[in-house]
Amino acid sequence: MSKKKPLPVVEGLEITGVAAEGKSLARWNDLVVFIPYGAPGDVADVRITRKKHSYAEGVIERLVKPSDLRVAPFCSHFGICGGCKWQHLPYEYQLTCKRQQVVDVLERIAKVELPEINQTLGSEKTIHYRNKLEFTFSNKSWLTREQMESDSVFDDRDAAGFHIPGAFDKVLDISNCYLQDDINNEMRLFVKAHAKQMGYSFYDLRAQSGLMRSMVVRTASTGEIMLTVVFGEENSAAIEEMMRAIAEKFPQITSLYYVVNLKVNDSLNDQEFVLFRGREYLEERMEGLTFRVGPKSFYQTNSRQAYELYKVARRMAGLTGSELVYDLYTGTGTIANFVSGKARAVIGIEYVPEAIEDAKLNSAVNGIENTEFYAGDMKNVLTDAFVAEHGRPDVIIVDPPRAGMHADVVNVILNAQPQRIVYVSCNPATQARDIALLDSKYRVTEVQPVDMFPHTHHVENVVALERR
């Protein structure tokens, strides 16, 4: 059997654009090459790591001539942890790229008549903007290429940080993360140091054993803090000691929880959250409304920008106070409650029963009496019979998961014939697919990209549709 030819290093390759998933692109022979952490205008020696018939993938071995676009990354972990991949690009340029992503998918997939697409609505905060971060503990910290090529011996491999993309059992030890208020660093570093001082084992992701498994830090715009520590073993004495140490070190914590997760997977929604100290929930505030956020609750991870996003959706809905609004995929009812003051009534539908209970609670907390919420699979709840019973909506707001809407849901919307549809999406590609299905009865009147995640390629998009 003949050996495969080794893949080459292409010298002096010019990077010409930005591609999907935060990568940059270049042309090599007849192939498009996708390269992480490049900037348009870079000239680089690129090591080809994968070659297919129509494209290739590569990594920068040496930056021959940096692009004039480049700015200095602010994080020492840039290029390793897999997050914030656009730190080396100016923020205004990031916003331009995100708008172009929206333009490209709507033109390529939706193929409908479009208005001029608005400029991306930027985030007021570009660092410390997240209200939730999850860190993993591991006894197998990731070693960088430089570390592995050095003569050093790394006996201490305990880490508290983020999973390395493509290496499920390796975790990069994080010294400072800029995604959230600095409290995340203080807490993570303290918990790690205290665990090591006490001799507590860090989780082995392959063997599925170890006490210290993960921790989740949530902060609210009100200044409140929720910390959940996840343990991988049932060791009541060690758990009690660790939780007391955290409570004493950080008396400002509003809600202190722990979970004992003995499962193989890391999902926590099916686990028992034990309140060790404090209140059961945080409070977020938005335009005079209070939203209670529990340890299992979903809330947009960029609180300030969520307010801007919801204002866009409410404006596009064109509410005058007389409308019946359906809020599909309502989650914990944030949008439903946010628009309720300008609507006659709002009906929210969501798959997760616990989220619907949160939605009802948030209405009650705010004295909102014109909302109703229903739990169940969207395609099973939102039927023609449901619309006949509850009334034909004047406006439908949809905010589906990344997969977009089921075809049955689209058909019910078409049959319900609301005057306006406001489509909020975290995945413009599936949004474009659904808009094509709605095109027979609805035309797009406005498109507003919104940046919820600075320094990443992700973009939220809001589209207004009017009945033809």
N, C-alpha and C positions, 0 to 999 in steps of 0.2 A: 504494500500500500504506500503510495507516494505521500510525503509529508506536505502539509499546507505551507505555502510561502509565508514567511513572516511579514506582518503588516508594516508598512513603511512609516518613517517620520518625514512629513512633507515640510520642506523648509520655505520660509518666506510666504506663507499662505495669508492672504488678506481676508479678514472677516468683514462681511458686507451688510449683515442685517441681524435682526432679532427674530427668533423662531418660537415655536410653542414650548411650553414647559420651562420657560426661563432660559433656554439655550440661545446661543448665537449661531449664525450659519456662514458658510463659505462655499466656494466652488473649487472642486479639485477634479481635473479632467472633465468627465461628463456627470460627475456626482455632486449632490448637495451634501455637505459635511456639517453635522450638528455638533456644536462645541460648547460645553458649559463654561460659564464665567468669562466669556469673551465680550468685546465691545465693538460695534461697527467702527471700522477704521484701524483696528489692531492689525499689525503684521506680526505673525507668530510662526514658530516651528511647531507643528501639530503632529502628535503621535496618533496614527489611526488605530483605533481599538476594535472597530467592527466595520465590516464592508459587506454591503448587500448589492443587489442589482441596480437599485435606483438611488441609494443613499449610503452614506457612511457616517460613523461616529468617531470623534477624536477628542483628545485633551491637549491643552497647551503645555508643551515641554519648555519653551522659552519664548518670552515676549521680546521680539526683535525691536518693534517700534510700537509703543503704546498709542492707542487712539487719543485724540484731543478731547474726546467725550469723557474719558475716564476721570473718576474722582476717587479719593482714598477711602477704602472701606473702613467703617468705624469699629468693626468687631474683630477681635483677634481670632475668632473661629471661622471667619469668612472663608468659603471654599472647602470646608471640611464637614461642618455639621449638616449641610444640605438645606438650611433655611436661609431666608433673606438673600437670595441669589443675585439680586440686582443692586446690591450696595454700591457697586463700582460704577453705576450709572446715575447721572443727575436725576433728581426727583421729577422735574418737569419733563424730562425725556421719558421716564418711566410712564408718566400719564399719557404721553403721546403714543407710546407703544401699546398701551392698554386700549386706547381708543381704536387703534388700527386693528387690534385683535378682534374687537367687536365688529368693525367694518368688514373685515375679511370673512368671518363666519356667517354674518347675515347675508352678504352678497353671494357667498359660495354655497350655503346650505339653504337658507330661506328662499332666496331668489324671488323676492317680492319687491314691489315699489317701496322705496325708503325715502324719508326726509333727510336733510342734512343732519348727520349724527353729531350730537353735542360733544363738546370737549369733556374729558373725564373730570369728574368732580373729585378733587384731591382731598386727602385727609389732613386735618389740622395738625395732628401729631404724626410724625413719621417714625419715631421711636417711642418706646414705653406706651404703645397704643393698645396692646392686648389686655383683656381682663381675665384671661384664663391661660395657664400653662401647665403642662404635665411633664414631669421629669422622671426618668427611669433610673433605678439603682442596679448596678451590675458589678460582678467580680471579674469581668473581662473587658476592661476599658480598651477603646480603640487606640491603636498605635499608628501614628502618622508614618508616611513613607520615610521621612527624615529620621524619626526615632528608630524605625526598624533597621535602617542602614547604618545607624551609629553603633558604637561599641558598648553602649550603656546597657545595663541589666535593669529590667523593670519588674521588681519583685511585687510592688504594690500596684495592683491593677483595679482596685475598687474605684468605681465611678458613679457620679450622679449627674445625669445630663440627658442628651437626646440620642435616639437610635440613629445609627449610620445608615443612610439609604442603601438598600440592597444587602445589608448584613444584619439580619434580625437579632443575632446574639451579641452584637458589639454596640457599645454605648460610648459616645464621646463625652469625656468629663468636661463640664462647662464651668469656667471660672467666672464669667460675667455675661449675662444675657440681657440685651437691650430691648427685648420685645415687650416687657412688662415693667411696671414700676420696680425700683431697685429692691423692694421688699422680697421679690422672688429670689434674688441672689443671697440676701441675708439669711433667709429661711433655709434654702437649699444647702448652703455652705455650713450652717450650724448643724442641721440634721445629719449631714454627712460626717462632720467632725465628731459629733457626739456619738454617733453609731460606731465609729472607729475606736473612739476612746473606750467605749463600753464593750468592745469586742463583738458587736453584733454582725452577723454574716450578711453580705450583700448578695442579691439574687443571682443565681446561675441560670441564664435563660435557656440553656440546653438541658441541664439536669432538672430544671423546674424546682429548685430548692433554694432556701435562703430567707432570712427574716425581712430585710429591707427591700421592698419591691418597687414602689413608686410613690410619688407625691403629687398632688394637684393643688395649685395655688390659684385662688380666684380673688380678684379685687373689684370693687364697685366704684362708680363715679362719686358715690357718697363718702368714699374713704374707708368703707368697711372691708374686712378681709376674711376669707374662708380658706382654711387649710385642711386637706384630707390626706392622711398618711396611709398608704396601702402596705400591709404586711403579707408576706408569703408563707408564714408559719403561724400556727396557733400556740403562741408563747405569751401567756397572760402577764407574767411578771415583767418580761422585757417590754411588752407593749405599754403596760402601765407606766413603767419608768420613763420610756421615751416620750410618751404623751405629756407626762408631768414636766419633764425638762423643757419641752417646747412651750407649754403653757406659761411656765415661769419666765422663760427668755423673751416671749412675745406676748405680753399681756394685752396688746392692742388687737389681737385676733378676735373677731366677732363670733365666728363659728369654727370650732375645732373638732374635726371628725377623724375616725379611723375606720378602715375596712380590712378584714382578713379575707384575702382572695386566694383560695387553694386550687383554683381552676388553671387549666393550661393557658387560656386566653386572658387578655388584660381588660376586657370589657367589664364595666362596673355596674351597669344599670340593673343587673339581676342580683346584685350583692346587697348585703345589709350594711348601711352606713350607721355607725355608732357615734352619737354625739357625746364627745368627751367633756366639752366645756363650751358654754356660750349659747347663742340663739340658733334655731334650726335653719335660718335663712339669712341671706343678705338682702339689702334693699337697693335697687337701682331707681333713679328718678329721671324722668324725661317729660319736659313741658308740663310740669305740675302733676304728672301721674307717678305713682309708685308701683314698682314691679318687684315682687318677691322672688328671689332666686335661690332655690335649694341646691343641694349637692348633685342632684340628677337633672336639674332644669337646664333647658337650652336657652341661651341668651347670646345675641350677636357678640362676637368676641372683641369688636372695636366699638365700645359704648358710644363715644362721641360721634363717630361716623354713622353708626346705626340711626341716630337721630336725624342726620342729614338724609340718609337713605329713605327713612319713613316719611320725611317731609316731601321728598320727590314723589313717592308713591301716592301720598294723600293729595298733592297738587294735581297729579295726573288723573286722579279719580274724579275730579271736578265736582265735589260734593257741595250741595246747597242746603242740606238738612232734611230733605224729603226722600232720600234714596234708601232702598233696601240693598245692603252690601253683603255679598258672600266673600268670606276670606278663606280661601282654600289652602291647605297645608299650614294652618294657623299656628302650629307649635304651641307655645304657652300664651298665645293670644295677644302678643305685643302689638302687631299691626291692627288687629281687630279693636283692641281697646284704644289705640292711638287715634284711629279715625272715627270712633264712635260718637265723639262730640259734634261731628259735622254730618252725621247720618241719622236717618229715622230709626234704623235697626241694622245690626250686624250679626250675621250667622257665620261661625267659625267651625271648620271641620279639620280634624287631624287624626292620624293613625294611632299615635301613642296615648293611651288612656290617662297616664300620669300627667302628660302635658296638658290635656284638656282640664284635668282637675286644677292645675296651676292657672290655666286661663280663667276658669270660673272664679278662683280665689282672687286673681288680680282684678277682675271686674268688681268683686265684692269689696276689696280693700279700697278701691277708688270710687265706690258708690255709683258705679255704672250699671244701669238697669236695662239698657236696650241691646244687650248682647245675649246670644245663645250659642252653646258649643256642643258639638257632637263628635264622638270618637268612633273610629273605624277606618277600614281600608277605603281610600278615596273613591275608587271605582265602584265599590259596593254601597257606600253611603250616598254619594252624589249621583242620584239616578233621576230620571224624568219624573218618577213618582215623588221623590223628595222635593223636587222643585214645585210640583203641583200642590203639595201639602203646605210648603212653607212660603210660597210666593215666588214669582219670577223676579230675579235680581235686576236692579238697574245697573249695578256695577259689580264686577267680579275682580277681586285681587287674588293673584296666585303667586305663591313663593315656594315652588316644589324643590325636592332634593336634586342632586346633580343629574340624576337620570331623567329629569323632566316629567312631563305628564303622561299618564297612560292614555292610549288612543280612546278608550271608553270615556274618560273624563273630558277629553277634547270634544267628543261628540255630544255629551250632555251640555257642555257650555254652548256649543253651536245651536242646540235645540232650545236652550233657555233664552238665547238672544238678548243678553244684556246690552245696554247702550254702549258701555265702555268696559274694556278689560285692561287691567294693569298687571303686567307680567314682570315679577321680580325674579332674577335668576342669578345663581352662583356659577352657572355653566352656560355661557352664551351659545355654545354649539347645540345643546339639546333645546335651548330656548328657540334658536333659529329653526330647528326641525318642527317644533310645535307651532311656530308662527306660520310656517308654510301650510300646515293643516288648517289653520284658522282663516287663511287668506280668502277663502271663498266668500266669507261673510264679513270679514274685518280688514280694515286697512291700518297700517302703522302710521301714527301721527307724530310720535316723538320717541327718540332713543337717547337714554342718559346713562352712560357708563359711570360707575361709582367705585372709587378705590377704597376698599375696606382693609387691604393688606399691603401697605407700602413695602417696597424692596422685594416684592415677590411678583410673579407673573399673573397672579390671580386677579380677576376683575369681576365685580358684580355689575349687572346690567338691568336697567328698568326700561320697559317698553310700554307705551300707551297705544291701545288699539281702539278704533271707533267702528261701530257697526256701519256697514255700507248702506 
